[in-house]
Amino acid sequence: MSTTGTLTLSRPSQVPLLASVDVAPATPIRRISSQRLLAGERELVIQHLGSEYHLRLTRNGKLILTK
């Protein structure tokens, strides 16, 4: 390494090769608007694995998720 913290290679043979990887096409992520999710309300309770989570819309238009 040089004094600037960058790696200096003296020969091209020292460059690491990246293996070719077969990657399956990604499934698109489902999207839903917060307006549709909240349906005009300011709070929504989500049940997940026996616990309740509260999704709240603040006065400033931010979303807060609490357990």
N, C-alpha and C positions, 0 to 999 in steps of 0.2 A: 504494500500500500504506500501511496505517496503521502506527503505531509498534509495534504489538503483533505484526506479522507476518501479519495477516489481510488478505485482499483485500477492498476496499470498492468496490462498484459504485454509480455514481450513477444509472444508468437501467437498467430491465429489459432494454432492447435490447442491453446489453453482456453478458448472460448467454449463454455459448456453448451452442449446440444440439447434442445428441447424435444422430448418424445412426442410423436403424433398421438393424439387421444381422440377416440371416437366419442362424440357427445350427442346424446339424443336431443331432438328439438325440445325446447322448453314449452311447457304447458302455459298458456296465457293465464295471468293472475286475474281472478274475478274482481271487478270493481263495482262499488255502489256509492252513490253520493250520500253525504251525511244528511242532506235534506230528506232524501227518500228513506233512509234508515231511521231517522228520528220522527218522521211523519208529522211534522209540525209541533212536536213536543220538545221540551228542553232536557229531558232525561230518559234513558233507556236502560233497563236491567237485562244483562246478558247472563244466562246460566251456562256454566262451563264446569264439567266434572264435579258437580255437587257444590260449587261455589257460585256466588252472585257477584257480578261486576257491574258497576254503574258507569255508564257513558253519559257525561253531562256537557251541555253547551253553555259556556260562560257568557257573561254580558259583553265581553270583548270578542265574541265569535270564535273562541278557541274550544277545542275538545279536551276533556279530561276523563281518563279511565281510572277508576279506583275500585279496590276490592272491598 
